[in-house]
Amino acid sequence: MSAPILDEIRGRMRHGDSIDDVDHELIERTGLSPDEKAALWLYAWSFVPRRQQRASAELHLRLVTPRS
């Protein structure tokens, strides 16, 4: 993985950009393999505060869990 892409992700996430913006505007445009993009996404995700990570995960789980 090249240092410039990691530097750009780090800078944007520390600046307060959303992970969605970083994903759509940067990661998806790299032309890398799906596995490489996933690794970059996880790297960006590591900058999201833990409380936000949990809230986002719980929201997504509710959206995909069938209602009984």
The first five atom37 places (N, CA, C, CB, O) and aatype in JSON, in Angstrom:
{
  "aatype": [12, 15, 0, 14, 9, 10, 3, 6, 9, 1, 7, 1, 12, 1, 8, 7, 3, 15, 9, 3, 3, 19, 3, 8, 6, 10, 9, 6, 1, 16, 7, 10, 15, 14, 3, 6, 11, 0, 0, 10, 17, 10, 18, 0, 17, 15, 13, 19, 14, 1, 1, 5, 5, 1, 0, 15, 0, 6, 10, 8, 10, 1, 10, 19, 16, 14, 1, 15],
  "atom_mask": [
    [1, 1, 1, 1, 1],
    [1, 1, 1, 1, 1],
    [1, 1, 1, 1, 1],
    [1, 1, 1, 1, 1],
    [1, 1, 1, 1, 1],
    [1, 1, 1, 1, 1],
    [1, 1, 1, 1, 1],
    [1, 1, 1, 1, 1],
    [1, 1, 1, 1, 1],
    [1, 1, 1, 1, 1],
    [1, 1, 1, 0, 1],
    [1, 1, 1, 1, 1],
    [1, 1, 1, 1, 1],
    [1, 1, 1, 1, 1],
    [1, 1, 1, 1, 1],
    [1, 1, 1, 0, 1],
    [1, 1, 1, 1, 1],
    [1, 1, 1, 1, 1],
    [1, 1, 1, 1, 1],
    [1, 1, 1, 1, 1],
    [1, 1, 1, 1, 1],
    [1, 1, 1, 1, 1],
    [1, 1, 1, 1, 1],
    [1, 1, 1, 1, 1],
    [1, 1, 1, 1, 1],
    [1, 1, 1, 1, 1],
    [1, 1, 1, 1, 1],
    [1, 1, 1, 1, 1],
    [1, 1, 1, 1, 1],
    [1, 1, 1, 1, 1],
    [1, 1, 1, 0, 1],
    [1, 1, 1, 1, 1],
    [1, 1, 1, 1, 1],
    [1, 1, 1, 1, 1],
    [1, 1, 1, 1, 1],
    [1, 1, 1, 1, 1],
    [1, 1, 1, 1, 1],
    [1, 1, 1, 1, 1],
    [1, 1, 1, 1, 1],
    [1, 1, 1, 1, 1],
    [1, 1, 1, 1, 1],
    [1, 1, 1, 1, 1],
    [1, 1, 1, 1, 1],
    [1, 1, 1, 1, 1],
    [1, 1, 1, 1, 1],
    [1, 1, 1, 1, 1],
    [1, 1, 1, 1, 1],
    [1, 1, 1, 1, 1],
    [1, 1, 1, 1, 1],
    [1, 1, 1, 1, 1],
    [1, 1, 1, 1, 1],
    [1, 1, 1, 1, 1],
    [1, 1, 1, 1, 1],
    [1, 1, 1, 1, 1],
    [1, 1, 1, 1, 1],
    [1, 1, 1, 1, 1],
    [1, 1, 1, 1, 1],
    [1, 1, 1, 1, 1],
    [1, 1, 1, 1, 1],
    [1, 1, 1, 1, 1],
    [1, 1, 1, 1, 1],
    [1, 1, 1, 1, 1],
    [1, 1, 1, 1, 1],
    [1, 1, 1, 1, 1],
    [1, 1, 1, 1, 1],
    [1, 1, 1, 1, 1],
    [1, 1, 1, 1, 1],
    [1, 1, 1, 1, 1]
  ],
  "atom_positions": [
    [[0.86, -1.17, 0.0], [0.0, 0.0, 0.0], [0.9, 1.23, 0.0], [-0.98, 0.0, 1.23], [1.9, 1.28, 0.72]],
    [[0.55, 2.19, -0.8], [1.41, 3.36, -0.92], [1.18, 4.34, 0.25], [1.15, 4.07, -2.25], [0.06, 4.5, 0.74]],
    [[2.27, 4.97, 0.66], [2.2, 5.93, 1.75], [1.3, 7.13, 1.42], [3.59, 6.43, 2.09], [0.57, 7.58, 2.3]],
    [[1.32, 7.65, 0.18], [0.47, 8.82, -0.09], [-1.02, 8.59, 0.17], [0.65, 9.25, -1.53], [-1.7, 9.47, 0.7]],
    [[-1.55, 7.42, -0.18], [-2.97, 7.16, 0.05], [-3.25, 7.06, 1.54], [-3.41, 5.86, -0.66], [-4.28, 7.54, 2.02]],
    [[-2.35, 6.44, 2.28], [-2.53, 6.34, 3.73], [-2.44, 7.72, 4.37], [-1.47, 5.39, 4.34], [-3.2, 8.03, 5.29]],
    [[-1.52, 8.53, 3.9], [-1.38, 9.9, 4.42], [-2.65, 10.71, 4.15], [-0.17, 10.61, 3.78], [-3.1, 11.46, 5.01]],
    [[-3.22, 10.55, 2.95], [-4.43, 11.29, 2.59], [-5.61, 10.84, 3.46], [-4.76, 11.08, 1.1], [-6.37, 11.68, 3.94]],
    [[-5.75, 9.54, 3.66], [-6.82, 9.03, 4.52], [-6.64, 9.56, 5.93], [-6.85, 7.48, 4.51], [-7.58, 10.07, 6.54]],
    [[-5.44, 9.43, 6.46], [-5.15, 9.88, 7.82], [-5.48, 11.37, 7.98], [-3.66, 9.63, 8.17], [-6.14, 11.77, 8.94]],
    [[-5.02, 12.18, 7.03], [-5.25, 13.61, 7.11], [-6.72, 13.97, 7.06], [0.0, 0.0, 0.0], [-7.18, 14.81, 7.83]],
    [[-7.45, 13.34, 6.15], [-8.87, 13.66, 6.02], [-9.67, 13.2, 7.23], [-9.43, 13.01, 4.76], [-10.57, 13.91, 7.69]],
    [[-9.35, 12.03, 7.76], [-10.08, 11.54, 8.93], [-9.77, 12.4, 10.15], [-9.75, 10.07, 9.21], [-10.66, 12.71, 10.93]],
    [[-8.52, 12.78, 10.32], [-8.15, 13.64, 11.45], [-8.75, 15.03, 11.3], [-6.63, 13.74, 11.58], [-8.99, 15.71, 12.3]],
    [[-8.98, 15.45, 10.08], [-9.59, 16.75, 9.82], [-11.08, 16.74, 10.11], [-9.35, 17.16, 8.37], [-11.69, 17.8, 10.23]],
    [[-11.66, 15.56, 10.23], [-13.08, 15.44, 10.56], [-13.97, 15.05, 9.4], [0.0, 0.0, 0.0], [-15.2, 15.09, 9.52]],
    [[-13.37, 14.67, 8.27], [-14.19, 14.2, 7.15], [-14.91, 12.92, 7.56], [-13.31, 13.95, 5.89], [-14.42, 12.15, 8.38]],
    [[-16.08, 12.7, 6.98], [-16.82, 11.48, 7.3], [-16.18, 10.29, 6.59], [-18.31, 11.61, 6.9], [-15.54, 10.44, 5.55]],
    [[-16.38, 9.12, 7.17], [-15.84, 7.92, 6.54], [-16.52, 7.68, 5.19], [-16.03, 6.7, 7.45], [-15.9, 7.15, 4.27]],
    [[-17.79, 8.07, 5.06], [-18.48, 7.92, 3.78], [-17.82, 8.77, 2.7], [-19.96, 8.29, 3.91], [-17.62, 8.31, 1.58]],
    [[-17.47, 10.01, 3.05], [-16.81, 10.88, 2.08], [-15.44, 10.33, 1.69], [-16.66, 12.3, 2.63], [-15.08, 10.31, 0.51]],
    [[-14.68, 9.89, 2.68], [-13.35, 9.33, 2.4], [-13.48, 8.09, 1.52], [-12.61, 8.99, 3.71], [-12.68, 7.88, 0.6]],
    [[-14.47, 7.27, 1.81], [-14.68, 6.07, 1.02], [-15.04, 6.41, -0.42], [-15.78, 5.21, 1.65], [-14.41, 5.92, -1.35]],
    [[-16.05, 7.24, -0.61], [-16.54, 7.54, -1.96], [-15.57, 8.41, -2.76], [-17.88, 8.24, -1.86], [-15.38, 8.18, -3.96]],
    [[-14.96, 9.37, -2.12], [-14.11, 10.32, -2.84], [-12.67, 9.87, -2.99], [-14.14, 11.62, -2.15], [-11.95, 10.37, -3.85]],
    [[-12.24, 8.94, -2.16], [-10.83, 8.56, -2.17], [-10.64, 7.05, -2.39], [-10.17, 8.98, -0.87], [-10.05, 6.63, -3.39]],
    [[-11.13, 6.26, -1.48], [-10.87, 4.81, -1.51], [-11.44, 4.17, -2.76], [-11.44, 4.14, -0.27], [-10.75, 3.41, -3.44]],
    [[-12.71, 4.45, -3.08], [-13.35, 3.81, -4.24], [-12.7, 4.22, -5.56], [-14.83, 4.16, -4.27], [-12.83, 3.5, -6.56]],
    [[-12.03, 5.32, -5.59], [-11.43, 5.81, -6.84], [-9.99, 5.35, -7.03], [-11.46, 7.31, -6.86], [-9.34, 5.76, -7.99]],
    [[-9.48, 4.5, -6.15], [-8.08, 4.09, -6.23], [-7.8, 3.1, -7.35], [-7.66, 3.48, -4.93], [-6.68, 3.04, -7.85]],
    [[-8.79, 2.33, -7.74], [-8.54, 1.3, -8.74], [-7.87, 0.06, -8.16], [0.0, 0.0, 0.0], [-7.37, -0.79, -8.9]],
    [[-7.85, -0.03, -6.84], [-7.25, -1.19, -6.18], [-8.23, -2.35, -6.13], [-6.79, -0.82, -4.75], [-9.41, -2.19, -6.46]],
    [[-7.75, -3.5, -5.73], [-8.6, -4.69, -5.61], [-9.59, -4.49, -4.46], [-7.74, -5.97, -5.38], [-9.37, -3.64, -3.59]],
    [[-10.68, -5.26, -4.46], [-11.64, -5.16, -3.36], [-11.0, -5.4, -1.98], [-12.76, -6.16, -3.57], [-11.37, -4.73, -1.02]],
    [[-10.08, -6.33, -1.89], [-9.41, -6.58, -0.6], [-8.57, -5.39, -0.16], [-8.53, -7.84, -0.7], [-8.54, -5.04, 1.02]],
    [[-7.88, -4.77, -1.11], [-7.08, -3.59, -0.78], [-7.97, -2.42, -0.36], [-6.2, -3.18, -1.98], [-7.64, -1.69, 0.57]],
    [[-9.09, -2.26, -1.05], [-10.04, -1.2, -0.68], [-10.61, -1.46, 0.72], [-11.18, -1.1, -1.72], [-10.78, -0.54, 1.51]],
    [[-10.9, -2.72, 1.0], [-11.43, -3.07, 2.32], [-10.41, -2.74, 3.41], [-11.81, -4.56, 2.38], [-10.78, -2.25, 4.48]],
    [[-9.15, -3.02, 3.15], [-8.1, -2.71, 4.12], [-8.0, -1.19, 4.33], [-6.73, -3.27, 3.64], [-7.83, -0.74, 5.47]],
    [[-8.11, -0.42, 3.26], [-8.07, 1.03, 3.4], [-9.29, 1.53, 4.17], [-8.01, 1.71, 2.02], [-9.16, 2.44, 4.99]],
    [[-10.45, 0.95, 3.92], [-11.66, 1.34, 4.63], [-11.5, 1.06, 6.12], [-12.89, 0.6, 4.07], [-11.85, 1.89, 6.96]],
    [[-10.96, -0.1, 6.46], [-10.73, -0.43, 7.87], [-9.75, 0.54, 8.51], [-10.22, -1.87, 8.01], [-9.91, 0.92, 9.67]],
    [[-8.73, 0.94, 7.76], [-7.77, 1.92, 8.26], [-8.49, 3.24, 8.56], [-6.62, 2.15, 7.23], [-8.3, 3.83, 9.62]],
    [[-9.32, 3.69, 7.63], [-10.08, 4.92, 7.85], [-11.02, 4.76, 9.05], [-10.89, 5.31, 6.57], [-11.13, 5.66, 9.88]],
    [[-11.68, 3.62, 9.15], [-12.61, 3.33, 10.24], [-11.92, 3.41, 11.59], [-13.24, 1.95, 10.05], [-12.54, 3.76, 12.59]],
    [[-10.62, 3.09, 11.63], [-9.89, 3.12, 12.9], [-9.79, 4.53, 13.47], [-8.5, 2.54, 12.71], [-9.47, 4.69, 14.65]],
    [[-10.04, 5.55, 12.66], [-10.01, 6.93, 13.13], [-11.36, 7.41, 13.66], [-9.55, 7.84, 12.01], [-11.44, 8.47, 14.28]],
    [[-12.41, 6.63, 13.43], [-13.74, 6.99, 13.94], [-13.75, 6.71, 15.44], [-14.89, 6.19, 13.2], [-13.35, 5.62, 15.86]],
    [[-14.2, 7.67, 16.25], [-14.23, 7.44, 17.7], [-15.03, 6.18, 18.05], [-14.84, 8.65, 18.43], [-16.04, 5.87, 17.41]],
    [[-14.56, 5.48, 19.05], [-15.13, 4.2, 19.43], [-16.64, 4.26, 19.66], [-14.45, 3.69, 20.68], [-17.37, 3.36, 19.23]],
    [[-17.12, 5.29, 20.32], [-18.55, 5.41, 20.59], [-19.34, 5.5, 19.29], [-18.84, 6.65, 21.47], [-20.41, 4.9, 19.16]],
    [[-18.82, 6.24, 18.32], [-19.47, 6.34, 17.01], [-19.44, 5.01, 16.27], [-18.81, 7.43, 16.16], [-20.4, 4.65, 15.59]],
    [[-18.33, 4.29, 16.41], [-18.23, 2.98, 15.76], [-19.35, 2.07, 16.26], [-16.84, 2.33, 16.03], [-20.04, 1.42, 15.48]],
    [[-19.5, 2.03, 17.58], [-20.52, 1.15, 18.17], [-21.92, 1.56, 17.73], [-20.42, 1.16, 19.7], [-22.72, 0.71, 17.36]],
    [[-22.21, 2.85, 17.78], [-23.54, 3.33, 17.39], [-23.83, 3.0, 15.94], [-23.66, 4.85, 17.63], [-24.94, 2.6, 15.6]],
    [[-22.85, 3.17, 15.08], [-23.03, 2.88, 13.66], [-23.26, 1.38, 13.45], [-21.8, 3.35, 12.86], [-24.13, 0.98, 12.68]],
    [[-22.47, 0.56, 14.13], [-22.63, -0.89, 14.0], [-24.01, -1.34, 14.46], [-21.54, -1.62, 14.8], [-24.65, -2.16, 13.82]],
    [[-24.47, -0.79, 15.59], [-25.79, -1.17, 16.1], [-26.9, -0.72, 15.15], [-26.01, -0.57, 17.5], [-27.87, -1.45, 14.94]],
    [[-26.76, 0.47, 14.58], [-27.75, 0.94, 13.62], [-27.82, 0.0, 12.41], [-27.41, 2.37, 13.16], [-28.9, -0.39, 11.99]],
    [[-26.66, -0.35, 11.87], [-26.64, -1.24, 10.71], [-27.19, -2.62, 11.04], [-25.22, -1.35, 10.17], [-27.86, -3.24, 10.22]],
    [[-26.91, -3.1, 12.24], [-27.47, -4.39, 12.63], [-28.99, -4.34, 12.69], [-26.91, -4.81, 13.98], [-29.66, -5.28, 12.27]],
    [[-29.53, -3.24, 13.22], [-31.0, -3.12, 13.26], [-31.58, -3.09, 11.85], [-31.41, -1.85, 14.02], [-32.67, -3.6, 11.62]],
    [[-30.86, -2.48, 10.92], [-31.37, -2.36, 9.56], [-31.38, -3.7, 8.82], [-30.54, -1.36, 8.79], [-32.2, -3.91, 7.93]],
    [[-30.48, -4.6, 9.18], [-30.4, -5.88, 8.47], [-31.02, -7.04, 9.24], [-28.97, -6.2, 8.17], [-31.14, -8.14, 8.7]],
    [[-31.41, -6.81, 10.48], [-32.0, -7.88, 11.27], [-33.5, -7.96, 11.0], [-31.72, -7.66, 12.78], [-34.2, -6.96, 11.12]],
    [[-33.98, -9.14, 10.63], [-35.42, -9.27, 10.37], [-36.22, -8.99, 11.64], [-35.76, -10.68, 9.84], [-35.81, -9.37, 12.74]],
    [[-37.34, -8.32, 11.48], [-38.21, -8.03, 12.62], [-39.14, -9.21, 12.84], [-39.02, -6.73, 12.38], [-39.68, -9.79, 11.9]],
    [[-39.32, -9.55, 14.12], [-40.21, -10.68, 14.4], [-41.57, -10.24, 14.8], [-39.63, -11.56, 15.47], [-42.44, -11.07, 15.07]]
  ]
}
